[in-house]
Amino acid sequence: MKPLGVGLIGTGYMGKCHALAWNAVKTVFGDVARPRLVHLAEANADLAKARGDEFGFEKATANWRELVADPDVDVVSVTTPNQFHPEMAIAALEAGKHVWCEKPMAPAYGDAERMLAAARASGKVAVLGYNYIQNPVMRHIKALIGEGAIGAVNHVRVEMDEDFMADPNGLFYWKSELASGYGALDDFAVHPLSLLWFLFGHVEAVITDMAKPYAERPLKDGGRRTVENHDLANVLMRLGGGISAVLMANRSAWGRKGRIALQIFGSKGSISYDQERMNEFELYQAEGRDSEQGFRKVLAAPAHKPYDRFIPAPGHGLGFNDLKIIECRELIRAISGQVASVVAFADGLRIEKSVHAMARSFHERRWIEIVD
């Protein structure tokens, strides 16, 4: 397979993360051709040139449509703010490019539907950036559940908390605009929803409450602006197979930096995991003498593939960007026609459907069934 020509739109936090992944995927895995970093797009020419030089791209532009039209670009990374995802992803697909788009798909469900339709019409691979499912520890948890290590799962609790919006004096910015989405639900809680999908399949019914800890935020140049979405969300859910579940999301949780706390309860044991300690999990199995039963901590190790491609010894730990490298390799596998562990646009749309059902439940104050 010839090297993929890569285009990158956006060079913020996630744009740099994608660039690191494209640069490292061959070095880490060895079984893919080294991508060619062809074209980078940013909001202005000076920033595009600077980031292009830093990230190693051949060309840089202030017009993302030039990148999409570039015949040397085979795959486009879309890492811009949420509201720009639909236009850019659809344009790339219509130009015959594969797409790697950061989550969520789009603030509006209709736009997400158009993205899926464009992907299907193009015949190209289109995936979303849900890299937490790529954690070797998470893959092992999925295997344990499949093997019946904790029996039949009957209840799941997941919490996602960060404090990047905890300060009441923090300035208003685009994440508090309605144009960016519902807030904690789609900007944020889609990550734990991707884990639930990965482990158990899609959510089947929901009832939701949301809240705004701060009704207004200060503006940089003075004055205040009303916060247009919700930083907290609590959801009761039903999963397939009669599993009950709870999701709690908070973007205003002082002291929490990257917490996705997952507890899985089964008929023969339990599993506990926290993203802030992403290189370990705890396993409880109700077997043996009561006097010796208890949770045991399992550290990430070469036995948890593909941890071994990064580090040859247990307990040393992977990081967030490493998960993106794994995701990049899975994307390349999908493009080459191999079976790959990715969140394609079809499953991404179903996650979006769950989010919109949650928001509808909040406004209508009732359970909402989610029908495929």
C-alpha positions as CSV (number, residue, x, y, z in Angstrom):
1,M,0.0,0.0,0.0
2,K,1.4,3.4,-1.0
3,P,1.9,6.0,1.8
4,L,-1.3,7.9,2.7
5,G,-1.2,11.6,1.9
6,V,-2.4,13.3,5.0
7,G,-4.3,16.6,5.3
8,L,-4.8,18.3,8.8
9,I,-7.5,21.0,9.4
10,G,-6.9,22.7,12.7
11,T,-3.8,22.7,14.9
12,G,-5.0,23.2,18.4
13,Y,-5.0,20.6,21.2
14,M,-6.5,17.8,19.0
15,G,-4.8,18.9,15.8
16,K,-1.4,18.5,17.5
17,C,-2.5,15.2,18.8
18,H,-3.4,14.0,15.3
19,A,-0.1,15.3,14.0
20,L,1.8,13.4,16.7
21,A,-0.1,10.2,15.8
22,W,0.5,10.5,12.0
23,N,4.2,11.1,12.7
24,A,4.6,8.2,15.1
25,V,2.4,5.4,13.8
26,K,5.0,3.8,11.5
27,T,7.7,4.0,14.2
28,V,5.5,2.4,16.8
29,F,3.8,-0.3,14.8
30,G,6.1,-0.9,11.8
31,D,3.4,-2.8,9.8
32,V,2.0,0.3,8.0
33,A,3.5,2.6,5.4
34,R,4.8,5.8,6.8
35,P,2.2,8.5,6.1
36,R,3.2,11.5,4.0
37,L,2.2,14.8,5.7
38,V,1.1,16.7,2.7
39,H,-1.1,19.7,3.6
40,L,-2.1,21.7,6.8
41,A,-4.8,24.3,7.1
42,E,-5.3,26.9,9.8
43,A,-7.3,30.1,10.3
44,N,-4.6,32.4,9.0
45,A,-1.5,32.0,6.8
46,D,1.1,32.9,9.4
47,L,-0.2,30.4,11.9
48,A,-0.6,27.7,9.2
49,K,3.0,28.2,8.1
50,A,4.3,28.1,11.7
51,R,2.3,24.9,12.5
52,G,3.2,23.3,9.2
53,D,6.9,23.7,9.9
54,E,6.5,22.4,13.5
55,F,4.4,19.4,12.6
56,G,6.3,18.5,9.5
57,F,3.8,19.2,6.7
58,E,4.9,19.9,3.1
59,K,2.3,22.7,2.5
60,A,0.3,25.0,4.6
61,T,-2.8,27.2,3.8
62,A,-5.3,29.5,5.4
63,N,-8.0,28.1,3.1
64,W,-9.1,24.6,4.2
65,R,-10.9,24.1,0.9
66,E,-7.5,24.2,-0.9
67,L,-6.4,21.3,1.3
68,V,-9.6,19.3,0.5
69,A,-9.0,19.8,-3.2
70,D,-5.4,18.8,-3.1
71,P,-4.9,15.6,-5.2
72,D,-2.0,14.5,-3.0
73,V,-4.2,14.3,0.1
74,D,-5.9,10.9,0.6
75,V,-7.2,11.3,4.2
76,V,-8.2,14.4,6.1
77,S,-8.0,14.9,9.8
78,V,-10.7,17.3,11.0
79,T,-9.8,18.8,14.4
80,T,-11.7,22.1,14.4
81,P,-14.4,23.2,16.9
82,N,-17.6,21.1,16.8
83,Q,-19.8,23.3,14.6
84,F,-17.3,23.2,11.7
85,H,-17.2,19.4,11.5
86,P,-20.1,18.8,9.1
87,E,-19.1,21.2,6.4
88,M,-15.4,20.1,6.4
89,A,-16.0,16.4,6.7
90,I,-18.7,16.4,4.0
91,A,-16.5,18.4,1.6
92,A,-13.6,16.1,2.2
93,L,-15.8,13.0,1.5
94,E,-17.3,14.5,-1.6
95,A,-13.7,15.2,-2.8
96,G,-13.0,11.5,-2.5
97,K,-10.9,11.7,0.7
98,H,-11.1,9.4,3.8
99,V,-12.0,11.3,7.0
100,W,-10.8,11.1,10.6
101,C,-13.0,13.6,12.4
102,E,-12.9,14.5,16.1
103,K,-15.9,13.8,18.2
104,P,-18.7,14.7,18.4
105,M,-20.0,14.5,14.8
106,A,-22.0,17.7,14.9
107,P,-24.1,19.8,17.2
108,A,-27.2,19.3,15.1
109,Y,-28.4,15.7,14.5
110,G,-29.5,16.6,10.9
111,D,-25.9,17.6,10.1
112,A,-24.6,14.3,11.6
113,E,-27.1,12.4,9.3
114,R,-25.7,14.3,6.3
115,M,-22.2,13.4,7.3
116,L,-23.1,9.7,7.4
117,A,-24.9,10.0,4.0
118,A,-21.8,11.6,2.5
119,A,-19.6,8.8,3.9
120,R,-21.9,6.1,2.4
121,A,-22.1,7.9,-1.0
122,S,-18.3,8.3,-1.2
123,G,-17.5,4.7,-0.3
124,K,-14.6,6.1,1.8
125,V,-13.6,5.3,5.4
126,A,-15.0,7.9,7.8
127,V,-14.3,7.5,11.5
128,L,-14.5,9.5,14.7
129,G,-11.9,10.3,17.3
130,Y,-13.0,8.2,20.2
131,N,-9.5,7.2,21.3
132,Y,-10.4,6.0,24.9
133,I,-11.7,2.7,23.4
134,Q,-8.2,2.1,22.1
135,N,-6.7,1.8,25.6
136,P,-5.1,-1.7,26.0
137,V,-6.6,-1.9,29.4
138,M,-10.1,-1.2,28.0
139,R,-9.7,-3.9,25.4
140,H,-8.8,-6.3,28.2
141,I,-11.8,-5.3,30.2
142,K,-13.9,-6.1,27.2
143,A,-12.3,-9.5,26.9
144,L,-12.9,-10.3,30.5
145,I,-16.6,-9.4,30.2
146,G,-16.8,-11.6,27.1
147,E,-15.2,-14.5,28.9
148,G,-17.7,-14.2,31.8
149,A,-15.0,-13.3,34.3
150,I,-17.5,-11.3,36.4
151,G,-20.6,-13.3,35.3
152,A,-23.6,-11.6,33.7
153,V,-23.3,-7.8,33.9
154,N,-26.4,-6.2,35.5
155,H,-25.4,-2.6,36.4
156,V,-22.9,-0.1,35.1
157,R,-22.0,3.4,36.5
158,V,-19.8,5.9,34.6
159,E,-18.8,9.4,35.6
160,M,-16.9,11.9,33.5
161,D,-15.6,14.9,35.4
162,E,-13.1,17.7,34.6
163,D,-12.6,21.2,36.0
164,F,-11.8,23.3,32.9
165,M,-15.1,25.1,33.4
166,A,-15.2,25.1,37.2
167,D,-14.1,28.7,37.8
168,P,-17.1,31.0,37.9
169,N,-14.8,33.8,36.8
170,G,-13.5,31.9,33.8
171,L,-14.1,33.8,30.6
172,F,-17.0,32.9,28.2
173,Y,-15.7,31.0,25.2
174,W,-17.2,28.9,22.4
175,K,-17.8,25.8,24.5
176,S,-20.6,27.7,26.3
177,E,-22.4,28.7,23.0
178,L,-25.5,26.8,22.0
179,A,-23.9,26.5,18.5
180,S,-21.3,24.1,20.0
181,G,-24.0,21.8,21.3
182,Y,-25.7,20.9,24.5
183,G,-22.6,21.2,26.6
184,A,-21.6,18.4,28.9
185,L,-23.7,15.9,27.0
186,D,-22.2,16.1,23.5
187,D,-18.9,17.9,24.0
188,F,-18.0,15.7,26.8
189,A,-20.2,12.7,27.7
190,V,-19.9,11.2,24.3
191,H,-16.6,9.7,25.5
192,P,-18.1,7.5,28.2
193,L,-20.9,6.7,25.7
194,S,-18.3,5.4,23.3
195,L,-16.9,3.2,26.1
196,L,-20.5,1.9,26.8
197,W,-20.9,1.2,23.1
198,F,-17.5,-0.6,22.9
199,L,-18.3,-2.8,25.9
200,F,-22.0,-3.4,25.8
201,G,-23.6,-1.9,22.6
202,H,-25.7,1.2,22.3
203,V,-28.0,2.8,24.8
204,E,-31.7,1.8,24.5
205,A,-33.6,4.2,26.7
206,V,-32.8,7.3,28.8
207,I,-34.1,9.9,31.2
208,T,-32.0,13.0,31.9
209,D,-31.5,16.0,34.1
210,M,-29.1,18.9,33.2
211,A,-27.9,22.0,35.1
212,K,-25.9,25.2,34.8
213,P,-23.7,25.9,37.8
214,Y,-23.1,29.4,36.4
215,A,-25.7,31.2,34.4
216,E,-23.3,33.8,33.1
217,R,-19.6,34.2,32.4
218,P,-17.5,37.4,32.0
219,L,-16.3,38.6,28.6
220,K,-12.7,39.5,27.9
221,D,-13.5,43.1,27.1
222,G,-16.0,43.6,29.9
223,G,-19.6,42.7,30.5
224,R,-21.1,39.3,30.9
225,R,-22.8,36.8,28.6
226,T,-25.4,34.2,29.3
227,V,-24.2,30.6,29.3
228,E,-26.2,28.9,26.6
229,N,-25.7,25.2,27.4
230,H,-25.4,22.9,30.4
231,D,-22.1,22.0,32.2
232,L,-23.7,19.1,34.2
233,A,-25.8,16.2,33.1
234,N,-27.2,13.1,34.9
235,V,-28.7,10.3,33.0
236,L,-30.4,7.0,33.9
237,M,-30.1,4.5,31.1
238,R,-31.1,1.1,30.0
239,L,-28.6,-0.9,27.9
240,G,-29.2,-4.1,26.0
241,G,-29.7,-7.4,27.8
242,G,-31.5,-5.7,30.7
243,I,-28.4,-3.9,32.0
244,S,-29.2,-0.8,34.1
245,A,-26.8,2.1,33.8
246,V,-26.0,5.6,35.2
247,L,-24.1,8.4,33.5
248,M,-22.9,11.6,35.3
249,A,-21.0,14.3,33.5
250,N,-19.6,17.5,35.0
251,R,-17.3,20.0,33.2
252,S,-17.2,22.1,36.4
253,A,-15.8,19.6,38.9
254,W,-12.9,21.2,40.8
255,G,-10.0,18.8,41.2
256,R,-11.0,16.4,38.5
257,K,-8.7,16.6,35.5
258,G,-9.6,13.7,33.2
259,R,-11.8,11.4,35.1
260,I,-13.9,8.7,33.5
261,A,-14.7,6.4,36.4
262,L,-16.3,3.2,35.2
263,Q,-17.8,0.6,37.5
264,I,-19.2,-2.7,36.1
265,F,-21.1,-5.0,38.4
266,G,-21.8,-8.6,37.4
267,S,-23.3,-11.8,39.0
268,K,-19.8,-13.1,39.9
269,G,-17.7,-10.0,40.4
270,S,-16.9,-6.4,39.5
271,I,-14.5,-4.3,37.5
272,S,-13.4,-0.7,38.4
273,Y,-11.5,1.7,36.1
274,D,-10.6,5.4,36.2
275,Q,-9.2,7.3,33.2
276,E,-7.0,9.4,35.5
277,R,-5.2,6.1,36.3
278,M,-5.5,4.8,32.8
279,N,-2.8,2.2,33.1
280,E,-4.6,0.0,35.7
281,F,-7.9,-1.4,36.6
282,E,-9.3,-3.4,39.6
283,L,-10.9,-6.8,39.3
284,Y,-13.1,-8.5,42.0
285,Q,-14.1,-12.1,41.5
286,A,-16.4,-13.7,44.1
287,E,-14.5,-17.0,44.3
288,G,-12.4,-18.8,46.9
289,R,-12.6,-18.2,50.6
290,D,-14.5,-15.1,51.9
291,S,-11.6,-14.3,54.1
292,E,-9.3,-13.7,51.1
293,Q,-11.7,-12.1,48.6
294,G,-11.1,-8.5,47.5
295,F,-10.3,-6.2,44.6
296,R,-6.9,-6.8,43.0
297,K,-5.1,-4.2,41.0
298,V,-4.0,-5.1,37.5
299,L,-1.3,-2.9,35.9
300,A,-1.0,-2.4,32.1
301,A,1.7,-4.7,30.7
302,P,3.0,-6.2,27.4
303,A,0.3,-8.9,27.7
304,H,-2.3,-6.2,27.1
305,K,-1.8,-5.7,23.3
306,P,-0.7,-3.4,21.8
307,Y,1.0,-2.0,25.0
308,D,4.0,-4.1,24.0
309,R,4.6,-2.0,20.8
310,F,5.3,1.0,23.0
311,I,7.0,-0.4,26.1
312,P,8.6,-3.8,26.8
313,A,8.0,-3.8,30.6
314,P,4.8,-3.7,32.7
315,G,3.8,-0.8,34.9
316,H,5.5,2.0,32.9
317,G,2.3,3.4,31.4
318,L,0.9,4.8,28.2
319,G,-0.6,8.3,27.8
320,F,-3.4,10.0,26.0
321,N,-1.4,10.7,22.8
322,D,-0.4,7.0,22.7
323,L,-4.1,6.0,22.4
324,K,-4.3,8.4,19.4
325,I,-1.4,6.6,17.8
326,I,-3.3,3.2,18.2
327,E,-6.4,4.8,16.8
328,C,-4.4,6.1,13.8
329,R,-3.1,2.6,13.1
330,E,-6.7,1.3,13.3
331,L,-7.8,3.9,10.8
332,I,-5.0,2.9,8.4
333,R,-6.0,-0.7,8.8
334,A,-9.6,0.2,7.9
335,I,-8.5,2.2,4.9
336,S,-6.5,-0.9,3.7
337,G,-9.7,-3.0,4.0
338,Q,-8.7,-4.8,7.2
339,V,-10.9,-5.4,10.2
340,A,-10.3,-2.5,12.5
341,S,-11.5,-1.2,15.9
342,V,-12.9,2.2,15.1
343,V,-16.0,4.2,15.7
344,A,-17.3,4.6,12.1
345,F,-19.8,7.3,11.3
346,A,-22.7,4.9,11.5
347,D,-22.0,4.0,15.1
348,G,-21.0,7.6,15.8
349,L,-24.5,8.7,14.5
350,R,-26.1,6.3,16.9
351,I,-24.1,7.8,19.8
352,E,-25.3,11.2,18.6
353,K,-28.9,9.9,18.6
354,S,-28.4,8.9,22.2
355,V,-27.2,12.4,23.1
356,H,-30.2,14.0,21.4
357,A,-32.6,11.6,23.1
358,M,-31.0,12.6,26.4
359,A,-31.5,16.3,25.7
360,R,-35.1,15.7,24.5
361,S,-35.7,13.7,27.7
362,F,-34.6,16.7,29.8
363,H,-36.9,19.1,28.0
364,E,-39.9,16.7,28.0
365,R,-39.2,15.3,31.5
366,R,-39.8,11.7,30.6
367,W,-38.1,8.4,29.5
368,I,-37.1,8.3,25.8
369,E,-36.8,5.0,24.0
370,I,-34.0,5.1,21.4
371,V,-35.0,3.1,18.3
372,D,-32.5,2.2,15.6
